[in-house]
Amino acid sequence: MNLSTTLGNEKFSFASIKEILAKANEKKSGDVLAGIAAQTELERVAAKQVLSELTLQELRENPVLEYEKDEITRFIDDGIDPKSFDKIKNWSVAELREFLLDADTDSEDIEEVRYGLTGEMAAAVCKIMSNLDLMTAAKKAVVLSKAKTTLGLPGVLAARLQPNHPSDSIAGINASIFEGLSYGIGDAVIGINPVCDTAESVGRLLHATDRIIEHLSLPTQNCILSHVTTQMKAIENGAPAGLIFQSIAGSETANSAFGITLDMLREADDLGSKKCKVDGGSYMYFETGQGSELSSRSHNDADQVTLEARCYAFARRFKPFLVNDVVGFIGPEYLADGRQMIRAGLEDHFMGKLLGVPMGIDACYTNHMDADQNDLENLTVLLVASGVNYFMGVPMGDDVMLSYQSSSYHDVASLRELMGCRPAPEFEIWLEENGLMANGKLTERAGNSKVINDLCVALR
């Protein structure tokens, strides 16, 4: 296994595949903070060169966290499909890149290999791809998911309706839901980040959102994004949930920092299969984000892109309905500016789709990042062109509870019109039946929350 190369008159030697993966990464402030980034652009190029020549088998045999010491590594590796891996094990990373870019858009080529890939393999090929490469390959890597709505179909752009409120006020949440529905938002999920993480509060919010869904015969699902154990308690107490949520990380120790274990997620998965109101569809919802492992000092000197890829390889074994990367939420310590945010969003979308999870992106930034609305909008357009499954829909794009900037209701509506996309088909039928959409276009009634409020009153 060759871990060195010469560029110009300078020889570069690397101690491990983990070091190569870190130094081949595009510049990220998180890797710099961790002290693992390339020191010069020439060293970055050298790492990419060495990485491109490694085989996929070498990457499998050298995970960034050892099989014996990390349950996430074991869970991913034990789930690799032997037939798929046998087909690709002798490929170099460069050959994997060429395969992905050469694959026909309507073929099953990517489906035949994706379950032979580990997170390290997905991260490796990502690091030798340009932004346009990432977009081209992600567009081909279609991943469908089914609950009460179907996401991932070509030409479908869905959205999570995110009606967060700083005091969990039902009246305030309902007002945001009515406005979002009037813009055609909510086909992915009506998902609330609660202020209060108790089973009683979560149950109250689940009942409130379920009443709207049932009252309006909405083809969608609800979810309260509290800790998974809190949701489980609420569901066991009779609260009606569509999905079960949890933030996850790419290492066992980082998941411990989140207060979760693999067995805990297996228990939630089992409960969801029995209790979630999705008519036999998928019921798990995971969120991720580059830098979460470093933020809890659980990165083990691995770079943030590779650890992020491991999240998707981990998540796919649960066959989730939704997975999304909250790309700029953690802050400038991990993604310093708009350029890094855009690159990370394209990387994460590509890696998730390649590994077989239904990817959405929370195109977002915190107010102390060197990023702005134009960066966010640029990323959303690039992601729609890449075939992203869904975005967030936040009132005015400004989350008043989490204090960050994201995509708004009208952003999603504009992106659908600009890029020729439509809501999930089941949801579009509901919008048409209620005069909010016709022939794939919003009507004059759209954007008026009173329309939804009047529907609720009429149905009481």
N, C-alpha and C positions, 0 to 999 in steps of 0.2 A: 504494500500500500504506500503510494508515493505522497508525501505531505510537504513537498518543496517544489519550487520553480525558480527560474531566473528571468527577470524582466530587465531589459537594457543590460547594464553591467552589475545589477544588484541581485543577490540570491536571497530568497525568502524561504524560511523553513518554519513549519508550524508544529506545535507539540502534540496536537490532537485534532480530531474531527470537530470537536466542540469549539476549539479555538478558530478553526477555519470557518465554521458556520457563523460565528460571531463577527469575524473580521470581513467576511464576504457580504455582510448586510449593508444595505444603503444606510447612510448616516442617520442615526437616531440618537436623540439626546439621552435616552435611557441607557443605551449601550455605553455612551461616553461616561455617564454618571457611574455605571457599574465598573468602569475601567477595563472593558473588554473590546472596545471598538478598534478598528484599524487606526493606526497613528497617522497614516498618510493615504492619499488617494492611490498611490502606486501600490501600497501594501493591500488596499482593498481589492484592486484589480488582480494582484497576485493570488489572493485568497479565492477570488471567483474562478480564476484559471484552474487552481488545484481542485476546487470543489467540483467544477464541471467534469473532471476526469474520474472522480470517484464513482464506484458502482453503487447501485441501490442496495445490494447485499452488504457492502461495507458500511453503509449508513444504518442499516437495520442492526448490524452487529455492534454498532458503537453509538447507542442512544445518548443523549446529553444527560440523562439520569439513569443510573444503572438498573438493570432488570431486578436484581436482588434487593435493591434498596428503595424502590419507588413503585407503589401500587398502580400508578397511572401508566408507567412504562409497561408493567406486566399486563394490565387490562388491554392496552392498545396492541401489544405484540401477540398476546394470546388470541386476539380477535382477527388477526390477519388471515385472509383467505389463501390457503396453500396453492391453489391452482393459479390464482391471479399473480401471486408473488413469484411463482416458478417461471411465469412468462416474462417477467421484467427484471429478475434479480441480477442478471449480468449486464443490464443496461447501465451506461454512464448517466450522470445527471444531465449532461448535454444531450444525450440521445432521448431522454425523457422529454426534454424541452422540445426537441424537433418533432417527436411523436404528437405532443399536444397541439402544436401549431399546425401540423399537417392533417390532423384528424378532421374528418368531414363533419359539418355542423349537425347533420341529421343522422349520424351513425351512432353505434353503440360502442365505439372503440374505447372511449374514456370509461364507460361503465364497466368494461371488461377488465380494467387494470386498477381502478381506484381502491378496491378493497384489498389489494396487495401492497398499498402504500402506508407508510407510517408518517407521523407528523414531521419527522426529520427529513424524509424524502420530499414532502410537499414544500417545506421551508427551503430546502436546498435548491430545487428547481426555480422557486420564486426568486431567489437571490441572483440568478443569472438571467432574469427576464426584465425587459423594459416595461414601462407602464402600458404601452400598447400591446406588448406580448401578454401581459396579465389580463387585459381586457378581452383580447381575442380568444384566449384559451378559456377564460371564465364563461364567456358567452356560449361556448360549446358544451360546457359541463353542466347540463340541465339537471336540476334536482327538484322533483315534485314532492309536495307534502299535502296531506289531506286531513282535515278535521271537519267542521261544518262548511268550510270553504276550501277551495283547492288553490294552492299557491305554486308558483314556479312555472306555470304554463307560458309558452312564448307569447310575448306581447302583453302579459299581465304584470302590473305594478300594484302591489298591495301596500297597506299601511296599518301600523298599529295606532289606534286612537289612544293617546296618552293624556288623560284629563287630570293630571296631578293637582293637588290642592294643599296649601301650607297648613291647613288644619283638618284635613280629611272631611271637609264639609260635603255632605251629600248634595245639598242644593248647588254648591259651587261646582262639584264634579258633574252633576247632571247638566248644568248649563254648558260646560265644555263638551260633554258627550253630544248634546243636541246640535251644537255648532259643527262639531266634527262630522257627524252623520250627514248633515246638510251639504257638506263638501264631498261626500262620497268616501269618507275616511272610516276605517274600522273593520275592513275585511280580514285583516290578519288577526287582530285581537283587540278587545277593549282592555287595556292593561294599565293598572294604577300602581305607582310607587307609593306605598303608604307612609305616613308620618309615624304612626304608632304600630309597632310590630308585636301585637298580641293576637291570640286566636279570636278573641271577641271582636276586636276592631277589624281584623281581616274578614271575619265572617259577616260583619255588618256591610262591608264594601262588596263582598261577593253577592250577598242577597240583593243589594241595591242595583248592581249592574245586571244581575240575572233578571230582575224584574223588568228592566228596560228591554233586554233581549227577548224575553218571553212575551211581553206586552206588544212589541212591534213585530214579532215573528222574524227577528233579525237572524240571518244566516251568518253568525259569527260566534265567537267564544270569549269568555271573560277570564281574567287572571289578575291576582293581586301579588305584586312582586316583593313579598316579604321573604324572610328566611324559610327554606323549604319545610323545616319542622313546624313552624307556625302555621303554614298553609295546611299541612297534614292534620294538625289538631283541629283547625277550623272545618276541614272537609269531614273528618271523623265525627265532628259535632253536628253535621248535617248541612254545612254551607255548600251551595251549588257552584262548583268550579268547572271551567272548561279546560284549563291548562294548569300544570304545576310548574313553577319557575324556580330556577336557582342560577346564580352566578357561579362560574367554574373557572379553574385555573389549570395550568399544564404540569403541575407538580403536586405530589402528595402533601408536601409541607405547606404549599400555598393554599391548597384546599382546606387543610387543617386551620389555616388562618381565617378562612371563610366560615369555619365551624361546620364543615361537612366531611363526610367520608364516602367512599364508594358504596359501602353497605347502606348508608343512609339514602343515597340516590336510588339504589335498587329497591328499597322499601317504598320510596315515593313513586317509583315507576309501577310497582305492583298495585299501590293504592289508586293511581291514576287509571290503570286498566279496568278497575272495578267501579270507580266513582265519577270520573270526569265525564261531563256532558258533551261528548263529541261524536256520538253515534258510531263508535268503533274505529274512529280515526286516531291520529297521533295526538299525544296529550302532554308531552314534555316541552319546556321552553327554557333555553339556556342563553345566558349573556356572557360575553368575554370582553377582553380589551388588552391591547399590548401594554405591558408594563406592570400588570397586576402582581406578578410573581416578585418582581424587583421591589415593588412598594411594600411587600411584607418580608423582604429579605429572604425569599424562598426560591431564588432563581438559580442557585448553585453554579454561578458563573456562565450560565447559558444566556444567549441573546433573546430579546423579547419577541422577535418574529418566530423563531423556532418554538419557543414555549407557547406562543399563540397557536401555531399549527397543531401542537399536541392537544390543545383544547378541543379542536374540531375532530381529531382522530378519536379522542375520548368520548365526545358527545355523540358521535354517529352510532355507537353501539346501543344507544337508547332510542334510536329512530325518532328523533324529536320532530315536532311540527314547526317550531321556530328556533333558529339560532341567530343571534346578532352580536356584532362587534360594536361596542360603544366607543368609537374610534378615538375621539379627542377628549374623553371625559376625565381621565386621570390627571391631565395637566401637562405643562411644558417641561417638567422634569423628564418625561418619557417621549413626548412628541413636541418639539420646541415651537413649531410654527406651522403655517398653512401648507407649506411644501411637504413637510414630514407627515402631516395629517392626511393629505391626499394620497401620498405613496402608501401609507399604512392601510388606508381604506381599500385601495385596489389590491394590495397584498392579501389582506385578510379575506376579502370577498373571493378572490381566486383560490386561496388555499382551502377555504371551507367548501366551496363548490367542488374542487378537485377531489377532496376527501369524502364527498357525498352527503354533506349536510345542507339543509335548506337555508341559505344565507340571506339575512337582511343586514343592513348597516344603519346604525344610528350616526348619521353624518353630523358631527357635533364638535363643539370646542368650548373650553372654559374661558371666562373673561380675562384671565391673566396670561393666556397664550398669545403669541404673535400671529393671530389668525383673525379673519373677519368673515362677514356674510358672503362675500364674493368667493372666498376659498371654499366655504361650505357648499355654495351653489355649484361651483365648478366640479366638486367631488360628486354631487348628486347626478349631474348630467353624465359624467364619465361612468358612474355605476349603472345608470339605466341603460346606457349603451353596452355595458358588460353583462346585462341580464340579471341584475339584482332582484331578489324576490320581494323585498319590502323595505320601507323606510318607517321612521317614526312620524306621527302627526301630532304636533304640539301646538296649543293655542298661540298664535303669533310667533311661533318658533322659539319662545322664551319660557323655559320651564320655571314657574314661580316657586316650586318646592325644591327642586334640585339645583337651581341657580346655574344653569348652563344654556347654551344656544344650540338648537337643533332644527330639523326641518319642520315646517309648519303645515297646517291643513292646506292652505292655498299653494304652498310649494309643491305638494304632491299633486294637487289638481293641475297646476301649470305643467309639471313634468309629464303627466299623462297626456295632456294636449300636445305639448311640444314634441314628444317622442313617440306619439301614436300608440300609447298604451291604454289599457282599460283595467277596471277593478277585477277582482276574482269573479268568475262567471256567476256563481250563486248570488253574490252580493250585487252584481250589476242588475240582475233580474229584480231584486228587491228595490233598487233605486229607480228602475224604470216603472215598476208598479206604483210607486209613490210620487211619480212625476219629477224626480230629481235628475234623471238622466234619460237621454233618448239617442239611439244610434251611437253610443259611445261618448257622447258629449253631455256635459252638465247643462241643465236647462236654466231658465230665468228664476225658477224657484230655489235653485241651489245657493248655498251660502247664507240662507236665512234660517236661523235656528228656530224661529217661530213655527216653521213648517213642521218640524219634528215635535215640538211641544204640542201643537194642535193635534197631531196624530195621536200622541199619548193621551190627551184629554178625550179625544173622540173614542178611543178604545177602552176607556175606563168603565 
